[in-house]
């Protein structure tokens, strides 16, 4: 499905970029461009949480925490976010910490 990925370290440079994600088996594949694909192994996901920035929440956004990197993603609608979070959350996939 389609999600937006937040990029940029400084507030004035932050941009939401549209990416196309596929969850298949034990990995998430996403397209950064027409020809370039990236993968994120589900086993590397440590947690998935709603995004809170200061006193404001970012509606429809969630963050995936891995050992190496964090991904901030936003769904088109609230009804689209729940299936993504449930499918990739480590405890839902049997990937919880031991």
Secondary structure, DSSP 8 states (H G I E B T S, - for coil): -EEEEEE-SSGGG-EEEEEEEEEETTEEEEESSSS-EEEEEGGGEEEEEEEEETTEEEEEEEEEEESS-EEEEE-SSHHHHHHHHHHHSTTTTT----
